[in-house]
Amino acid sequence: MEKTSRNVFESTVLIVGMLALIAVLFLAGCQTIPPAGPGTGGTGGAGAGGGAVLTQGTFASAQLFDPTVEIEAKTFKTEEEYAAFVKRNAGGASYYYGGVRGEVMLEMDMAKSISSVAPTAAGGMDSANAAVQVNAEEGGYSTTNNQVRGVDEGDILKTDGEYIYTVTGNTVFIIKAYPGEDAEIVSTIKLKSAPQGLFINGDNLAVYGNFYDLDYFKSIDFVPRQGMTFFNVYDLSDKEEPELVEEFKFEGNYFESRMYGDYVYFITTTGTYYRHDYPTPLVIDGTVKSSIAFDRIYYFPIPYQSVQFANIHAINMDDVDEDVNSKSVAVESSQNMYMSEKNIFITYTEYINEWELRNKIMIDMIMPKLTESDKQLIDKIKQTDDEVLSQQEKESKILQIVQTYVGYMTEKEQQDFSDELDAELQEKLDEYEYMEYTIINKIGVDDGDISIVANGKVPGHVNNQFSMDEQDDVLRIATTISQRWSYYKGESQSTESTNNVFTLDKDLELMDSLKGLAKGEQIYSTRFMGDRLYMVTFRQVDPFFVIDLSNPKNIQELGKLKIPGFSRYLHPYDENTIIGIGRDTSATGSTRGLKISLFDVSDVENPKEIAKFVTDERYAQSTAEYEHKAFLFSKANNLLVIPAYSYSYGECWGGRCPMDEGQDYNGAMVFKVTKTEVTLRGIIDHSMANGNYNYYQAAVERSLYIQDELFTKSPNLLRINKIDDLSKVKNLELESANTVYPVY
């Protein structure tokens, strides 16, 4: 109980208590990056909350993450174990996030279970990020801008050097693209749900996305409460008549996908929602319904708070008749994913919540003071079936009883109690070196086999997938430890944010760390290249760090450069030159325009910005700042292409702001980039394709090149221009399935 006016102390205690209760509910259910997460592989022991699945009607009083405990992955032995886990964790996702809690009876035929496959050990890659992204220059055309060479990422635009495959609305377009003057749409595939990406493997085309079709769900007598995805495979031997050869449906929302070799690893996420007749995530192969077997679902004996299942499906694109191999891992929401040639790494951030910790200590302190009847009431609450009360609801009811006792204390008792509570809290907080951790789940993949390999954790949170890289069985990872404000640890105090680099071995055991970089700033971009890490942090200026990882047991900072602005994405030009895209800023940190930088790192102790381009338009934007697949670079062609748009506004009246002609554009910026130069050559205009209904985002989605021609794609238009002089070759209209209105 915090200090309060003596005259109104007792009258406000109950109000404060209720506000505290509301805060507990809010913090438990509304964290954007929730605590408690999975692990795999540790050397034994159980996390807080016990080493076994709680049965129905039990209570895990310590809903707190303990970073000191090593945990080991477990699988469910029976349906009862799985049901207890799901029901116990249903409150975190459904009660607070609007899902449906409890079980729903479904009249369905009992589905077969996917057979168990023994896990296989996964080795590390010979060289993660072994070289600069190739962009298929040997073949005369560009590929998707993948993070790791050879590990393809699904995207909305693909080419095989002759044909282009792309998505607009609910339609897949197959286009005879080269030569551009003869370009034409040879066929389309119209779907009921909008595709989110494509893969090409020889003559096979995979099309996938979230699936919405109530009529279909009725036909199979199953309406998913947690989303459904589709994964269709088409034979393109005859481009004019694509043949659907395999049709998969996977329960859950689309999360990520990669293709290595002939296998696509397709990942969906599902929440905790139990069904009697069909408890585990659904897989439909054609018309055959299946579920993931209980012993292929992995969890961790820790206190989850917003649990999800990451469902990993391995699909053979070369032999679509091969059974899909599926496994599932219990994780928390808000994940990032990185995939090397041999392993998938799924991460999320775990926070130690001071307020929740304080309430737990308070409950423990009050329990001996309760009457026997209230002790029995609390025991009854704990024993209530998890379908009736979730773990969070049980804890909130217990806390309400405890707050009542605090309210009846005398003023001196309340103050003494508060002092004792703060002392115990501070003692507990002193046990924690950090208050946020990235939990890392390592999942081995090998020609369709999926194995749970290891689990680890490092302090801080990652920025995105480029914060991770694997080389020679060593995972390299960069994190930011957020600024922290502590109200309970003595007087109110805050700590500055810091940035860190860690190396972990094949078992995800810590090898070395470089901590405390750029205090008060946070990571905006990272790029691992061979034995080096290039990292940009920002607060007011752009510290560009060069970090040596050649000895993973001895990480060294080689040099850094401070310049105004920051880069949100870094891309290799060659082994000693890096391209950065981000924002220019003033000396005080206010943004001033879109910026392309060229960094020379040949002298690692003194990196230099040797060339730059900054837009005159202060608010010019590019989706390539955040979406690396929108970034097209070809060293052989001295070519860099990014989506870009800018709108400026004059005097506003009547709620409408007319555009200031002459400073506005929406299209693709085309740059000449050499080892010493960044020059804007021109803009491929797509404003005419915007349909006058979407002024405030980039029209261009992706770009690619084939031989001597540049292709830029917006939803309704594919423009073809010559690379050498950007002269127009042809405009190809794409009829969008999103609108009934013609677009010109």
N, C-alpha and C positions, 0 to 999 in steps of 0.2 A: 504494500500500500504506500503510495507516494505521499509526500508532504501536502497538507491541506490546511485550510483555515481551521483553527481550533474550535471556533463557534459552530461551524457547520460540518465538522469532521464526520461525526457519526451519521448525520443525515445523508451525507454524500457517499458513504462507503458502499452502500448497496448499488448506487448508480454507477460508481466506478467499477464495481464488480461486474455489473451487467455489460458495461462497455468493454471490459476486458474479455468477457465471454464472446461478445460479438467480434472482437478483434481476433480471438482464437479461431473462430469459424472462418473469418475472412482469410487469415493467413494460411489456414489449413487447406482451404479450397481454392484460393485465387492466386497463388503464386504463379508467375509466368514461367519460371523455370523451377520445377518442383524438386523437393529433396528426395532422398532415399533411392538408391538405384542398384542395379544388378552388378554382379561380378561373376567371373568364372575362373576357375583355376586356383586359388590361393592354397595355402598349405594346411587348411583345416580351421576348425572353429566355426562358431555361428555368430552372425551379427546380432545387434540388439533386436530383441523380439523373439529369440529362440531359434534353435536349429531345426525344428520340425514344423510342418504345416500346422497352423492352428485349426482345431476342429470347430464346428459350429458352436456358437454360444460361449466362446472364450474371448479373452480381452488382452490385447497387447498394450499395456499401459505406457510403454516407452516408445512413442512414435517418433524416434529421433535417430538420426544417422550417427554412427560411431566410426570415425575414420581410422581408429586404432585397431579395429578388428578385421582380420583376414577372413574372407568368405569363400565358399566353394559352391560351384553350381550343382544343383540337384534336379532330378526329374521326378515327375509324379508317378507313383507306383499304382495308384488306383484312381477311379473316378471320384471317390469320396475325398481324397486328398486334393484333387484339382478343384472340386466344387467348393471345398472349404476355403481354399486360397482365393478363388474368384469372388466368392460372396464376402469374404472378409475385406477385400480390397475394392469392392464395388462402390462404396460410399465416396471414395476420393474422386473418382471420375464421374460417376453418375449423379450423385446428390448435389455436388457443387458445380458441375459442368453441364447440367441439363440433359444428361443421358437418362436411360430408363434403368432403374434398379430392380432387382428381383428376377424371378425366373418366369418365362413364358412357355406354356405348353405348345408344342408344334406337332401337328399331325403329319408326320413324315415317315417314309420308310427308313428303317435303321440303316445308316450308311456304313460302308466299309471303312476301316481305318487304314491310313497309309502305313505300310509296313516299316518296322524299325530297320535302320541301317547302322552298323557299328561305326562309331566315329573313327576318322582317320587323322593321324597327326599331320599338321600343316607346317611346312617349312617356310622360311622367309624368302623374299625375292632376291634374285641375284643383284639387281640394281633398281631400286624404286626411283622413278623419275630419272631413268638412266641417261636421258639426253633431252635436249630441247624438243618440245612438241613438234612432231614431224610434219603434220599437215599434208601428208601424202604427196609431197612435192616430187618424189621419184615418179609417181604416176601421173603427174600433171594436173592434179586437182586437190582441193582441200577436203579435210575431214573435220568432224566435230573437234572443237578445241578441248581435248580431254586433259585431265590433270596428270594422268599416268600413261606413258606410252604403252599402247597395246591393250589398255583397259578402256573399252568404249563406253561412253555415257549416252543414254537415250536422249534424243532431241527431236524437235519439230521439223528439222530440215536435214536431209541426208542426200548424198550423191554417190554414185559408183563411177563417176567420170564421164558418163554418157547420159544417164537419166537422173532426174531430181525427184525426190520423194518428200512431200511436205504436207502440212496440216493447216487447214483453215476451218474454224468452226467444227462441224461434225463430219467434215469431208477430208479424205486423204486424196491428194493429187499425185498422179504418176505422170511425169513430164519428160518427153524427149527433149533434152535441153541443149545439146551441142551438136552441130554449130547453132549459135543463138538465133541467126536469121531464120532458121527452119524450126525453131522451138515451138512445141505444141503439146497440149494436154492429150495424152493417149488414152487415159482411163481415170476413173474416180471410184473411190470406195466410200459410200455414204453410210454412216453409223448413227445409231440412236443417241449415243453419248459421245461427247467431244473427246477425241484422243489427246493425250498429254505427251506422247513421244513415240518414236520409231526406232527400230534397229534393222539393219540390213546385214544379211549373212548369205552371200552367194545369191541364189535366186529366191531366197526366203525373206519376206518382209514381216516384221513383228509390229503390231499396232496395239498400244495399251493406254489405259486411262481409267478414271473412276466411272462406274457404271450406274446408270439410273434408268430403270425400265420396270415400272410397276406391273405391267402386263406379264413380263417375263417372270417376275417374282411370284405372281399369282399362279402362273403355270407350273412352277416347281413347288408350290405350297410353302414358300419360304420368303419372308420379307426381312432382310438384314437390318438390324438396329445399329450396326457399326460400319455401314458402308460396304460397297462391293466394287471390285475392279475387274476389268476384262483384259485379256491378253490373247489377241488373235494372230495367227500365223497364216500368211498367204504365200502360195506358190506363184512366182512372177516369171515362170518360163515363157509365158505369153503375156507380155506387158499390157496388151489391150484387153485381156480377160483374166484378171487376177482371180486365183482360185483359193477359197478359204479351206485350208487343210487341217487346222486345229483351232479349237475355241475353248479357252480356259476362263473360268471365273474364280476369283480368289476373294474370300471375305476380308473386309478391311479397306481402309483408305490407302491410296498410293503414297509411298514414302520415297523410295529411291530405287534405282536399277543400274546395273552394269553388265557388260558382256565381255568375257575373256575367253578366247578360243571360240568354241561353238556354243558355250553355255551363257544364257542370260540369268543373272541372279536378281530376281524380282521381289521387292520387299513391300509388304503392306503392314499397316498397324491396326490392331483392334484393341478395344478397351475391355474392362472386366464386366462381363454380362453373361450370366449363367442360364443355360437351357437344359432341361432334364433329358430330352430325347436326343439332343444334338449339342453337346456341351462345348466342344472345341472348335476352332476356326474352320470354316467350310472351304473345300476345294471342289470345283466342278470341272471335270474333264469331259467336254462334249455334253452328254446327258447324265454322266455318272457322278453322283454326289459322294464325296469322301470327306473325312475329317483328319486332322493331324493327331496321330496317336499320342496318348498321354505321356509315354516315355520319350517322346521327341519334343516335349515342351519343357524348357529349362527355366528355373526360377532360382532365387537366392534367399536365404533365410534372414531377411532384413525387413525393416518396417517401411514398406512402400507407402507413398501418399497419393500418387496419381499414376498408377501403374498402367502400362500398355504392353501388349505382346507385339514384338517385331517378328513377323512371319516371313521367312526367307524361303523362296521357291526357286529351284534350279531347273531350267527348261533348256533342253537340247534343241538348238535351232537347226542342227543338221539332221536330226532324227526325231521329229516331233511325236512319233509314236512311243518313244521312250517315256516311262512313267516319270512324272514330276517328283523330284525329291524335295521334301519340305521339312523344315524345323522351325521352332518358335522359341524366342527368348523373352522373358519378362523384363521390361525396362521401364523407365519413367518417360514422360512426355518431353518434348523439346529436345530432340536428338540431332546430332550431326553424324554424317557417315563419310568415311574415306575407304577406298578399296585399292589395295596393291595387287600384284599379280597372284598372290597366294592367300591373302587375308582380307576380310572385311572388318573394319573397326567402327563400332557404333558407340557413340559417347553421349553423355548428358551431364548436367551440372547438379551437384548435390550441395545443399546449403544447410548449415547448422543454424537453426532459428533460435535466437536468444529468448524471444517471447515464449515460444513453446517449451523451451528448457526451463524457464522460470516457472511456468504453470505446473510442469511435472514436479518440480521440487516442492512447490506449494502444496500440491495434493499429498505428496509423501509426508510433509510436515503436519498436515491437518488430520490425516487418517487416524492417528492414535487418540485424538481429542473428540472423535465422533461418538454419538450415542450408539448403543447396540442396534437400535431400529434403523438408523441411517447407515450403519455398516452393512446391515442385511439388505437395505435398499440398494446400496452400491453393488453388493454381490449379485443381486438380482439383475441389475443393469448389465453387469459383466457377462452374466450367463444368458442374456437374451439372444435369440437366434440372430445371426448376422444379416439375414434377409429382412428382419424387422427393424433392427438398429445397426447402422454401420459402425465401424470402429471410431470414426470421428464423432458420430452422434452419441455414442456411449461416453466418450471422453468429455464432451461438452455437458452432458447431464451430470456427470460426476463433478465436474468443475463448478457447476451451478450450486450443488450441495455444499461444496467447500467454501465458495464465496459467501454463502449465507452465514457460515460459522465465523468467518472473518468479520462480517458486518456486526455480529453480536459481541465482539471483543470490546473491552474498554479502550479508551484512547491510548493509554500507556501500553496495554497489551498489543494493540495494533502497531504501535511504533516499534516495540521490541520485536514483534513478529516480522515486521518489514525489515528491520536491521539484520535479523538472523537469516531471513530469506535472501537478502542481497549478499550477505557474507558467503552463504552456501553457493549462490549462483556464481559469484566471482571466483570461488575456489574451483567450481566446475569449468568455468570459461578458461581458467588458466591452464587446464589440461589440453586445450585445443590450440595448436600452433596456427591453424588457418580455419576460416569459417566457410570456405567454399572449395569444392573439389570437382574435378572432371573424372567421372567414372568411365573406364574404357573396357569395352567388351570386344574381345578378339575372337573372330569366327573364321575358321579355316575353310577354304574352298579349293577343290581339286577335281577338275573334270566332272563337275556336278555333285560330288560328295561335299557334305557340309558337316563341320565338326566344331564344337565349342572348345576353344583352345585355352584361353587364359583370361584373367580379369586383373585390372590394375587401377590405380588412381594417382592423380597428380593435383597439386593445389591450383586453384583458379579455374577459368572457363575458356573454351576455345572460341575463336571468331567464326570460323567456317571450316569446310573440308580441307582447305589449303593450310590450316594450322597443323596438319598431320602429314607424315611421310614415313615410309618404311624402306630401309636399305640394309641389305646383308643381315636380316633378322633383327634389326634394331629399329624400334619405333622412335621417331623424333617428333616432339610435340611442343608447341608454343602456346602459352596461356597468359591471360590477364587476371590478376587478383584484384577484384573491384575495391574501390574506396569503401570503407566500412565505418559506419557510425554506430557507436555502442552507447546505449543509455544506461545499461545495468552494470557495466564493468567500472565500478567507482563512479566518478562524475562523468557527465556526457563527454565523449571524446570521439575523434575520427582518425582513421589512418588513410594515407594516400594509396592510390592504386599503384601496383607494380606489375612488371611483365617478366616472364620467365621462359626458359627453354629447358626441356628435359629429354633425356635418352633412357629408353627402357629396353631390356633384353627380350628374348623370344617368349619368356614367361611373364613379361610385363613387370619385372622387378626393376627398380630404379638403378641406373648405372651412374648417372651424373646429372647435375643441374647447374644452370646459370640463372641466378635469381636477382631481383631488385633492379631490373633495367628500366630506365625512363620513368622514374617515380612521378606520380600525378598524371600519367598519360595512359592510353590504352592501345592495344594492337589494332591497326586498321587493315593491314595486309601482310601476308607472309608468302615466301616462295622457297621451297627446298630445291637445290640444284646440286646433285652429287654430294660433295663433302661440305657444302656451305648452306647456310640459311640467310636469306635476305628478308629483313623485317622492317616494317614501317609502323611507328607509333605516332600519336598526335595529341596535342592539347592546343598549342598555339603555333608551333613550328613542326616541321617534319623530320624527326630523327630517322635516318635511313641506316639501319644496322647491317653489318656484315659479320656473320658468326661462323666460326670454324667448328665443324663436326667430324673432322677426319679421324679423331680419336674419340669415340663415344663415351669413354671414361674420363675425358678431360675436355669439356666444352670451353671454347675460348672466344671472347669478343675480339675481333680483328680491327674493326674501325667503325666509324659512324659519321654521318653527314647531317647537318641541321640546315634546312632551308624552309622558307614559307610554304605552306600547303601540305598536302598529304596524298598518298596513293592508296586507293581502295583495292586495286588489283595489280599484281606484278607478273610480268611475262618475260621469259628468257628471249633475248635477241641472239646472243651467243654466250659462251661460257664466261665472258668478262663484261657483258653488257646486258642491262636489264631495262625493260620498258615498264613504266608505271602510268596508270590512269587514275585520276582522282580530281581533287579540287585545288585551285590556287587560293591562297588566303593572304590577308593582311598580316602585319606584324603582331596584331592582337588576336588573330585567329578567326576573323570573320571571312567567309568565303567570298571569292571574287570572280570565279569562272571555272569552266571545265579545263583540265590541264593534262597534257601528255608530257611525260618526262623521260629522258634517256640518261641512265646512270652508268658511268664507267667504273667498274670495280677491279680493274687490272692491278691497281695499287690498293690492296685490301685495307691497308691502314688509313688510306685517304680516299674514300670513294668520292666521285664528283658527279654533279649534274652537268652533263656536257651539252645538252640540247633540251629545248622545251617548246611547247605550243600551249598558249592560253587563249581561250575564246574572249572576244571583246564583250560578249553578252554575259553578264554576271550570273544569270540563272540558267545558262545552257546546261542540259542534262544528257546523260547517256546511260542506258541500261547496262552497258558493258562494265560500269563501275561495280555492279552487284552480280551480274550474270556473265560468267566467263565464257559461256557458249555463244554469246553475242559478239565476242572479240575475235576478229579474223586477222591473222598475221601470216605473211609469207616473206621470209628473208630473201628467197630467190627472186621475188618480184618487187622487192623494196616496198611491200604493200602492207598497210594497216587500214582496216575498215571497222568502224564502230557505228551503231545507231546514235543519232544525235538530234536533239530538237531544242528550240528556243522560242519563247513567246514573250514579247514585251507589251506593256499596256500603257496607253495614254490616259487622258482624263476620263474618269468613269461618270456615267450619269444613268439614272433610272435603273440602277442595278446591273447595267451592262457596261463592259469595258472593251471598247474597240481595240483591235490589234494595231500596233504601230508598224506600218508597212516598211519593208526594207531591212528589218532586223530579225525577222521571224523565218524559221525553216523547220522542216521535219523530214528527215531522210537519213542517209548514210554519209558520214564524213569519211573521205578517202585521203590517206596520208602517204607521202613518200617518207620512208624511214630507212636510213642507212646507219652505219656505225657512229656517225657524228651529226646526223641531221633528222629533224622532225618537221616536215613541211606539209601544210594542208594543201592538197591538190584541188579539191572541190567537193561539192555535196551532190550526191545522187538524190534528187528530189522525190519524195513520196507523199507530199502534202495532198496531191490530187487523189490519192487512194485512201485518205483518212475518213472519207464518208461524211465529213462535217459533223461527226458525233463524238469525236474523241480527241479534243485539242490538247489535252494535258498529259500526254504520254507519247513515247516514241512510236512512230508508225512502223519503222523497220524493226523486224523481229530478229532476223538472222541474215548472214551473207555467206557466200562461198565463191570459189572461182573454179573454172574448168579451162585448162589451157590458157588462152589469151583473153578470156572473157570473165567479167565480174557479174555475179547474180546477187541482187539484193531483194529480200522478200518482206513485204508487209502483208497484213491479213488478206487483202483483196488484189494484190498486185505483185508480180514477179518482174523486176526490171533487169534488162541485160545491157551491159555497157562494155566497151573495149577497155582493157586494163591500161593500155599505153596512153590513150588520150581521153578516156572516159566518154567517148562519143557514144551516142545511143545506137543500140543494135535492134532492140525490140522490147515492147511492153506486152506482157502476157497477163490478162485479167484472170483472177481467181474468184469464182462466184462463192461468196461466203454463205454458209448455212445458218449464220447468225441473224440475217436480216432478209426481209422480203423485198427490200428496196434495191434498185439497180445502183451500182457504184461505178463511176467513170474516172 
